[in-house]
Amino acid sequence: MAKRFIFSLSLLMVALVVTIAYHYYKPTPPLNDTIEYQYAADNLLKNNILYGGNSNQPVDYRLYSKRTLGYPIFLLFQQQNEHLILVSTVLLYVLIFFLGLHILNLFIRKKAAFLSYILLFLFHIALAMHTTLQMADLLVTAAVTSIILVYYSPNTTTYQKTIYISLLWGLGLFLKPVFLPSLFLIPVILIYLKRATAKWHYWLLVPLAVWAMGCTVNYSSSGVFEYSSISTINLGQYNAKLMVANVDGVDAASDFTHSEAFSVPRTLPQYINYKKDVRKEAINAIRSNPLAYAKVHLAGMIKMVLDPGRFEIYTFFGMNDHKVSLTELLYSGDWDRIGEVMSKNKVVLFAFLALLFVSMVKLVLVCFSLSRMKQTFFMLLLITYFVIITGPVGAARFMLPVSILYLVLAAIGTQHILAFFQKRSKR
């Protein structure tokens, strides 16, 4: 066991050192997410307000609640120092790697599964080459992976599991609003546990308390009681827009989001109208062709599972054209432009295709793990939740929170394939 530990840690550290060295040698421009988180941290520190924009520029009311409190506070604890953040990132990579390995050991302790997990982790481009090494996603990954580890831990009682999972659930929501729809499950779980254990598990109210706190902070800043503006933004800028691109083409999709309803809100009344009008436009567009939206949403879910990290690869190597959305081109069927965008560098394109093949292999391996569905059901349920919630955008970075769980299932599937062929060879 000690040899496995040293071997896996050595491989992981070599991969991280190479990635970080390249990051320093050829740093990539920060993404909008990174910039907004940094502004949010700055404004918390200097102005005592959560605002993800430059306070010296015209106000964008969406930025008062677009970014949640968790990661900006983390940045403040790191003194917003790039080197400290980098050290924390490396430690977090190591943590989530071994969290996944520990989960794998709860199900299977075979050498083939162990090696499969290590190799797939190193190939996992969304982790190993995530643009600007964004820690917000890695923190959520650690929280989600820990939830699964607690759930399957044989040495904890139901009451203890409820406490730990509730705290991790609240932490996840504190970091990212992707957990918001899961809050509707809390009453159901509360009632189920009351009937199963004859006691109320009030720790399950922790995520609701985090939601209420976030809404209160945003209300004090912007006058709107909401947890995050990202739900409205995604509904219009992604869900509805991608459906329009699929039905009417990229140009029509661009026109859709450049209508008056999508104008940047500069005042509170404008923001209230923005929320109402964008939702109305988006819902009307989706209702006008629900089958097209269903097709786009399903395609996004498939794309999320298979995407080897196209955005991360091309951005990491400084080749991403932010003016062109590959997803919009994909849904509109503009294959000529897709080929033109992706073939600008043959070496990077080859890397993409190679990692796409690895993604397909992972999917096959996960399918072979389904023979243990009863034991891994909660893990599969959590993965499915993130795949569905992501919607039509479907990208590797949105798979990141459940990526370690996915690799664990793939490692289990590897062992099942080998066991199958060993039985065949003995006949």
C-alpha positions as CSV (number, residue, x, y, z in Angstrom):
1,M,0.0,0.0,0.0
2,A,2.9,2.4,0.8
3,K,4.4,1.7,-2.6
4,R,1.1,2.5,-4.3
5,F,0.9,5.8,-2.3
6,I,4.4,6.9,-3.2
7,F,4.0,5.9,-6.8
8,S,0.7,7.7,-7.3
9,L,1.9,10.8,-5.5
10,S,5.0,11.0,-7.6
11,L,3.1,10.7,-10.8
12,L,0.7,13.4,-9.7
13,M,3.4,15.8,-8.6
14,V,5.3,15.4,-11.9
15,A,2.1,16.2,-13.8
16,L,1.3,19.2,-11.6
17,V,4.9,20.6,-11.8
18,V,4.9,20.3,-15.7
19,T,1.5,22.0,-15.9
20,I,2.4,24.8,-13.5
21,A,5.8,25.3,-15.2
22,Y,4.0,25.8,-18.5
23,H,1.5,28.1,-16.9
24,Y,4.3,30.4,-15.7
25,Y,6.2,30.1,-19.0
26,K,3.2,31.0,-21.1
27,P,0.4,32.4,-18.8
28,T,-3.1,32.5,-20.4
29,P,-5.3,35.6,-20.2
30,P,-7.7,35.4,-17.2
31,L,-11.3,34.4,-17.9
32,N,-14.3,36.6,-17.1
33,D,-15.0,34.3,-14.2
34,T,-11.5,34.8,-12.7
35,I,-11.7,38.6,-13.2
36,E,-15.2,38.8,-11.6
37,Y,-14.1,36.8,-8.6
38,Q,-11.1,39.0,-8.1
39,Y,-13.2,42.1,-8.3
40,A,-15.7,40.6,-5.8
41,A,-12.8,39.9,-3.4
42,D,-11.4,43.5,-3.9
43,N,-14.8,45.1,-3.3
44,L,-15.4,43.0,-0.2
45,L,-12.1,44.1,1.2
46,K,-12.2,47.8,0.2
47,N,-15.9,48.6,-0.1
48,N,-17.5,46.0,2.2
49,I,-19.8,45.0,-0.7
50,L,-20.1,41.9,-2.9
51,Y,-19.8,43.2,-6.4
52,G,-18.0,41.3,-9.2
53,G,-17.1,44.4,-11.3
54,N,-14.9,47.4,-11.4
55,S,-16.4,50.0,-9.0
56,N,-14.8,52.8,-11.1
57,Q,-16.8,51.8,-14.2
58,P,-20.6,52.0,-14.9
59,V,-22.6,49.7,-12.7
60,D,-23.7,46.3,-14.0
61,Y,-26.4,45.3,-11.6
62,R,-26.1,41.6,-12.5
63,L,-22.6,41.6,-10.9
64,Y,-24.0,42.2,-7.4
65,S,-25.1,38.7,-7.1
66,K,-23.5,36.8,-10.0
67,R,-20.6,35.5,-7.9
68,T,-21.3,33.9,-4.6
69,L,-19.4,34.7,-1.4
70,G,-17.4,31.5,-1.0
71,Y,-14.5,31.9,-3.4
72,P,-14.0,35.7,-2.9
73,I,-13.6,35.0,0.8
74,F,-11.1,32.2,0.1
75,L,-9.1,34.7,-2.1
76,L,-9.0,37.1,0.8
77,F,-7.7,34.4,3.1
78,Q,-4.9,33.8,0.5
79,Q,-4.3,37.6,0.5
80,Q,-5.1,37.5,-3.2
81,N,-1.5,36.4,-3.7
82,E,-1.0,34.4,-6.9
83,H,1.7,32.2,-5.5
84,L,-0.2,31.3,-2.3
85,I,-3.2,30.5,-4.5
86,L,-1.0,28.3,-6.6
87,V,0.3,26.4,-3.6
88,S,-3.3,25.9,-2.3
89,T,-4.3,24.7,-5.8
90,V,-1.5,22.0,-5.8
91,L,-2.6,20.9,-2.3
92,L,-6.2,20.7,-3.4
93,Y,-5.3,18.6,-6.5
94,V,-3.5,16.2,-4.2
95,L,-6.4,16.1,-1.7
96,I,-9.1,15.4,-4.3
97,F,-6.9,12.7,-5.9
98,F,-6.6,10.8,-2.7
99,L,-10.3,11.4,-1.7
100,G,-11.2,9.6,-5.0
101,L,-8.7,6.9,-4.3
102,H,-10.1,6.4,-0.8
103,I,-13.6,6.1,-2.3
104,L,-12.3,3.5,-4.9
105,N,-10.8,1.5,-2.0
106,L,-14.3,1.3,-0.4
107,F,-15.6,-0.6,-3.4
108,I,-12.6,-2.5,-4.9
109,R,-9.0,-3.0,-4.0
110,K,-7.5,-4.4,-7.2
111,K,-4.2,-3.3,-8.8
112,A,-5.9,-2.9,-12.2
113,A,-8.5,-0.5,-10.8
114,F,-5.8,1.5,-9.0
115,L,-3.7,1.9,-12.1
116,S,-6.7,2.8,-14.2
117,Y,-7.7,5.5,-11.7
118,I,-4.2,7.0,-11.8
119,L,-3.9,7.0,-15.5
120,L,-7.4,8.5,-16.1
121,F,-6.7,11.2,-13.5
122,L,-3.5,12.2,-15.4
123,F,-5.4,12.2,-18.7
124,H,-8.3,14.2,-17.2
125,I,-7.7,17.5,-19.1
126,A,-10.3,19.5,-17.3
127,L,-8.3,18.9,-14.1
128,A,-4.7,18.8,-15.2
129,M,-5.0,21.8,-17.6
130,H,-7.9,23.8,-16.2
131,T,-7.5,27.4,-17.5
132,T,-5.7,29.7,-15.0
133,L,-6.0,26.9,-12.4
134,Q,-9.3,28.2,-11.2
135,M,-9.7,27.0,-7.6
136,A,-13.4,27.7,-7.2
137,D,-14.2,24.6,-9.3
138,L,-11.7,22.5,-7.4
139,L,-13.1,23.5,-4.1
140,V,-16.5,22.4,-5.2
141,T,-15.0,19.2,-6.5
142,A,-13.5,18.6,-3.1
143,A,-16.8,19.2,-1.4
144,V,-18.8,16.9,-3.7
145,T,-16.2,14.1,-3.5
146,S,-16.2,14.4,0.3
147,I,-20.0,14.1,0.4
148,I,-19.7,10.7,-1.4
149,L,-16.9,9.6,0.9
150,V,-19.0,10.4,4.0
151,Y,-22.1,8.7,2.5
152,Y,-20.3,5.4,1.8
153,S,-18.1,5.5,4.9
154,P,-18.8,2.3,6.9
155,N,-17.7,3.8,10.2
156,T,-20.2,6.7,10.6
157,T,-23.8,6.6,11.8
158,T,-26.7,8.0,9.9
159,Y,-26.8,11.0,12.3
160,Q,-23.1,11.7,11.7
161,K,-23.5,11.4,8.0
162,T,-26.4,13.8,8.0
163,I,-24.3,16.4,9.9
164,Y,-21.2,16.1,7.6
165,I,-23.2,15.9,4.3
166,S,-25.3,18.9,5.4
167,L,-22.2,21.0,6.1
168,L,-20.5,20.0,2.8
169,W,-23.8,20.6,1.0
170,G,-23.9,24.1,2.5
171,L,-20.2,24.7,1.6
172,G,-20.9,23.7,-2.0
173,L,-23.8,26.1,-2.3
174,F,-21.6,28.8,-0.6
175,L,-19.1,28.3,-3.5
176,K,-21.4,27.8,-6.5
177,P,-25.1,28.3,-7.2
178,V,-25.3,25.0,-9.2
179,F,-26.6,23.5,-5.9
180,L,-29.7,25.7,-5.8
181,P,-32.1,23.3,-7.4
182,S,-31.1,20.6,-4.9
183,L,-32.6,22.7,-2.1
184,F,-36.0,21.5,-3.1
185,L,-35.0,18.0,-2.0
186,I,-34.5,19.0,1.6
187,P,-38.1,18.7,2.8
188,V,-38.3,15.2,1.1
189,I,-35.1,14.1,2.8
190,L,-36.2,15.5,6.1
191,I,-39.5,13.6,6.1
192,Y,-37.8,10.4,4.9
193,L,-35.2,10.5,7.7
194,K,-37.9,11.3,10.2
195,R,-39.8,8.1,9.2
196,A,-36.7,6.0,9.0
197,T,-35.0,7.1,12.2
198,A,-37.9,8.6,14.3
199,K,-36.0,11.9,14.7
200,W,-35.8,15.2,12.9
201,H,-32.4,15.9,11.4
202,Y,-32.3,19.7,11.6
203,W,-28.7,19.8,10.3
204,L,-30.3,19.5,6.8
205,L,-31.4,23.1,7.2
206,V,-27.8,24.3,6.9
207,P,-27.9,24.6,3.1
208,L,-31.2,26.6,3.5
209,A,-29.4,28.9,6.0
210,V,-26.6,29.4,3.5
211,W,-29.1,30.3,0.8
212,A,-30.9,32.8,3.2
213,M,-27.6,34.4,4.1
214,G,-26.5,34.8,0.5
215,C,-29.9,36.3,-0.5
216,T,-29.7,38.7,2.5
217,V,-26.1,39.8,1.5
218,N,-27.3,40.4,-2.1
219,Y,-30.4,42.3,-0.9
220,S,-28.2,44.6,1.2
221,S,-26.0,45.3,-1.9
222,S,-28.5,45.5,-4.7
223,G,-32.0,45.7,-3.2
224,V,-32.9,42.3,-4.8
225,F,-33.5,39.2,-2.7
226,E,-31.9,36.5,-4.8
227,Y,-29.0,34.1,-4.3
228,S,-27.4,34.6,-7.8
229,S,-28.2,36.3,-11.0
230,I,-26.5,33.5,-12.9
231,S,-29.8,31.6,-13.2
232,T,-31.4,34.4,-15.2
233,I,-28.2,34.9,-17.2
234,N,-27.9,31.2,-18.1
235,L,-31.5,30.9,-19.0
236,G,-31.2,33.7,-21.6
237,Q,-27.6,33.6,-22.7
238,Y,-27.2,29.9,-22.9
239,N,-30.4,27.7,-22.7
240,A,-32.6,29.8,-25.0
241,K,-29.8,31.2,-27.1
242,L,-28.4,27.8,-28.0
243,M,-31.8,26.5,-28.9
244,V,-32.3,29.5,-31.2
245,A,-28.9,28.7,-32.7
246,N,-30.0,25.1,-33.4
247,V,-33.3,26.2,-35.0
248,D,-32.3,29.4,-36.8
249,G,-28.5,29.6,-36.9
250,V,-25.7,31.5,-35.1
251,D,-26.7,34.9,-36.5
252,A,-30.3,34.6,-35.2
253,A,-28.9,33.5,-31.8
254,S,-26.7,36.6,-31.7
255,D,-29.7,38.8,-32.6
256,F,-31.7,37.1,-29.9
257,T,-29.3,38.1,-27.1
258,H,-28.8,41.6,-28.5
259,S,-32.4,42.6,-28.1
260,E,-33.4,45.4,-25.8
261,A,-34.4,42.9,-23.1
262,F,-30.8,41.8,-22.7
263,S,-29.4,45.4,-22.2
264,V,-27.0,45.7,-19.3
265,P,-29.0,47.0,-16.3
266,R,-27.5,50.1,-14.7
267,T,-30.1,50.8,-12.1
268,L,-32.2,48.8,-9.7
269,P,-35.5,49.4,-11.7
270,Q,-33.6,48.4,-14.9
271,Y,-32.4,45.2,-13.2
272,I,-35.9,44.3,-12.1
273,N,-37.1,44.7,-15.6
274,Y,-34.1,42.8,-16.9
275,K,-34.9,39.8,-14.8
276,K,-38.6,39.8,-15.9
277,D,-38.0,40.5,-19.6
278,V,-35.1,38.0,-20.1
279,R,-37.0,35.2,-18.4
280,K,-40.1,36.1,-20.5
281,E,-38.1,36.1,-23.8
282,A,-36.2,32.9,-22.9
283,I,-39.3,31.0,-21.8
284,N,-41.3,32.1,-24.8
285,A,-38.4,31.0,-27.1
286,I,-38.2,27.6,-25.4
287,R,-42.0,27.1,-25.4
288,S,-42.2,28.0,-29.1
289,N,-40.2,24.8,-29.9
290,P,-39.9,22.5,-26.9
291,L,-38.8,19.5,-29.0
292,A,-35.8,21.5,-30.3
293,Y,-34.9,22.6,-26.7
294,A,-35.2,19.0,-25.5
295,K,-32.8,17.9,-28.3
296,V,-30.3,20.7,-27.5
297,H,-30.5,19.9,-23.7
298,L,-29.9,16.2,-24.3
299,A,-27.1,17.0,-26.7
300,G,-25.5,19.2,-24.1
301,M,-25.7,16.4,-21.5
302,I,-23.9,14.0,-24.0
303,K,-21.4,16.7,-24.8
304,M,-20.6,17.2,-21.2
305,V,-19.8,13.6,-20.7
306,L,-17.7,13.3,-23.8
307,D,-16.0,16.7,-23.9
308,P,-12.3,16.2,-23.3
309,G,-11.9,19.9,-22.4
310,R,-11.9,21.7,-25.8
311,F,-12.2,25.1,-24.1
312,E,-9.5,24.3,-21.6
313,I,-7.1,23.0,-24.2
314,Y,-7.4,25.8,-26.7
315,T,-7.5,28.5,-24.0
316,F,-4.5,27.0,-22.1
317,F,-2.5,27.2,-25.2
318,G,-3.6,30.7,-26.0
319,M,-5.6,29.7,-29.1
320,N,-9.2,30.2,-28.0
321,D,-11.2,32.7,-30.0
322,H,-13.7,34.2,-27.5
323,K,-15.7,35.7,-30.4
324,V,-16.6,32.3,-31.6
325,S,-18.7,29.9,-29.6
326,L,-18.0,26.3,-30.7
327,T,-21.1,25.2,-28.9
328,E,-23.3,27.6,-31.0
329,L,-21.6,26.5,-34.2
330,L,-22.1,22.8,-33.2
331,Y,-25.8,23.2,-32.6
332,S,-26.3,25.3,-35.7
333,G,-24.5,22.6,-37.8
334,D,-21.9,24.9,-39.2
335,W,-19.3,22.2,-39.6
336,D,-17.0,24.2,-42.0
337,R,-16.5,26.9,-39.3
338,I,-16.0,24.3,-36.6
339,G,-13.2,22.7,-38.7
340,E,-11.7,26.1,-39.3
341,V,-11.6,27.1,-35.7
342,M,-10.3,23.8,-34.4
343,S,-7.6,23.2,-37.0
344,K,-5.6,26.3,-36.4
345,N,-3.0,24.2,-34.7
346,K,-2.6,20.6,-35.8
347,V,-0.7,19.6,-32.6
348,V,-3.4,20.9,-30.3
349,L,-6.1,19.4,-32.5
350,F,-4.4,16.0,-32.3
351,A,-4.3,16.4,-28.5
352,F,-8.0,17.2,-28.5
353,L,-8.8,14.1,-30.6
354,A,-6.6,11.9,-28.5
355,L,-8.3,13.1,-25.3
356,L,-11.7,12.7,-27.0
357,F,-10.8,9.0,-27.5
358,V,-9.9,8.8,-23.8
359,S,-13.3,10.4,-22.9
360,M,-15.0,7.7,-25.0
361,V,-13.0,5.0,-23.3
362,K,-14.0,6.4,-19.9
363,L,-17.7,6.3,-20.9
364,V,-17.4,2.6,-21.9
365,L,-15.6,1.8,-18.6
366,V,-18.3,3.6,-16.6
367,C,-21.0,1.6,-18.4
368,F,-19.2,-1.6,-17.3
369,S,-19.4,-0.4,-13.7
370,L,-23.2,-0.3,-13.8
371,S,-23.3,-4.0,-12.8
372,R,-22.7,-2.6,-9.3
373,M,-25.4,0.0,-9.6
374,K,-27.1,-0.9,-6.3
375,Q,-23.9,-0.1,-4.4
376,T,-22.9,3.0,-6.5
377,F,-26.4,4.4,-6.9
378,F,-25.9,7.6,-4.9
379,M,-22.7,8.3,-6.8
380,L,-24.5,7.9,-10.1
381,L,-27.4,10.0,-8.8
382,L,-25.1,12.9,-8.0
383,I,-23.3,12.7,-11.4
384,T,-26.6,12.6,-13.2
385,Y,-27.8,15.7,-11.2
386,F,-24.8,17.8,-12.4
387,V,-25.1,16.5,-16.0
388,I,-28.8,17.5,-16.2
389,I,-28.5,20.8,-14.4
390,T,-25.7,22.0,-16.7
391,G,-28.2,22.0,-19.5
392,P,-27.3,22.5,-23.2
393,V,-23.9,24.2,-22.6
394,G,-22.3,20.8,-21.6
395,A,-18.6,21.3,-21.1
396,A,-15.8,19.5,-19.3
397,R,-15.3,22.3,-16.7
398,F,-19.0,21.9,-15.7
399,M,-18.4,18.2,-15.2
400,L,-15.5,19.0,-12.8
401,P,-17.5,18.8,-9.5
402,V,-18.3,15.1,-10.2
403,S,-15.3,14.3,-12.3
404,I,-13.5,12.3,-9.5
405,L,-16.6,10.2,-8.9
406,Y,-16.8,9.5,-12.7
407,L,-13.2,8.4,-12.6
408,V,-13.9,6.1,-9.7
409,L,-16.7,4.4,-11.6
410,A,-14.4,4.1,-14.7
411,A,-11.8,2.4,-12.5
412,I,-14.4,0.0,-11.2
413,G,-15.5,-0.7,-14.7
414,T,-11.9,-1.5,-15.7
415,Q,-11.7,-4.3,-13.1
416,H,-15.0,-5.7,-14.2
417,I,-13.8,-5.9,-17.8
418,L,-10.6,-7.7,-16.8
419,A,-12.6,-10.1,-14.6
420,F,-14.9,-10.8,-17.5
421,F,-12.1,-11.7,-19.9
422,Q,-10.3,-13.8,-17.2
423,K,-13.5,-15.9,-16.8
424,R,-13.7,-16.3,-20.6
425,S,-10.1,-17.4,-20.8
426,K,-10.6,-20.2,-18.2
427,R,-13.5,-21.8,-20.1
